[in-house]
Amino acid sequence: LNVIERTEEARSQLARWCADGKSVGLIPTMGALHAGHLSLAQRSRDECDRTVATIFVNPTQFGPGEDFSRYPRTLDDDLQALGEQGVDLVFVPAQRELYPPGFSTYVEPPDVARELEGQYRPGHFRGVATIVLKLFHILPATAAYFGQKDYQQLAVIRRMTRDLNLPIQIVGCPTVREPDGLAMSSRNRYLSAADRPRALGLWSALQAAAQLFEQGQRDAPAIEQHMIQSLLQHGVDSIDYARVVDAESLMAVSPISGSAVALIAARIGNTRLIDNLILSSQTTTDRGTGDE
Ligand code: PAF
């Protein structure tokens, strides 16, 4: 496993692979890796000649008072797991490598970034879009792999890639869950033993939404009310949102006609978790499978 800290060195390696005609898969991460991340690496290994992962806790996507300073950092374990997964290169830049003094250019994120996380984490997607664009330039890969657990992030990255004509394929991969349904997340490490059962409230509420949808309910506010009841019954401490929106635009939709997505952000103790489930007449199979 080749671990590189410098931008120019990473760029040169990618250029060599490109000159050799190799396809390259990119897995951008903030470390604290779990089975969801490793499933992205596996998918890239299956589909590309070379796989590159990045580990960088990106300060510009955290708001004031968020968990940037306490975000879990587990570099040794992460490198070991990526090595075992057959990843070829890991880019682990220091903060000043990507944000040197005087850095001041940011990506204005697309419309799909405005609601939901955009409302509760102002500036978050500006930071995500900026770092992802930088990584795409430093590591010009064939394809980049992102988990569907961060559903809105994936939508933002897809839109940015189209809008800015970025020559990279964006691959969304299913959410990986614990056996009881809890979506894998680096932030699950924050959960105390007492928090853990309550964290399952998100998955239960999403399943309740899917059940209503399967029974024919197409009124989005009715499904949202049901999710809120379910979350409260499970004892979550607060709910930022529990919404059912159009699966593509993430705009309000009722009655639901095509595919919709149910999305939740809720707090258990000091831990803010997000999860989602696609509600579609065809693909209710997303349940139980699937990724941070
Ligand atoms: O999903 C994440 O881990 C981060 O938002 C990403 C895409 C690596 C950008 O920092």
Residues whose N, C-alpha, C, O or C-beta is under 5 A from the ligand:
A	BS01	PAF	P28 T29 M30 F56 N58 V128 I131
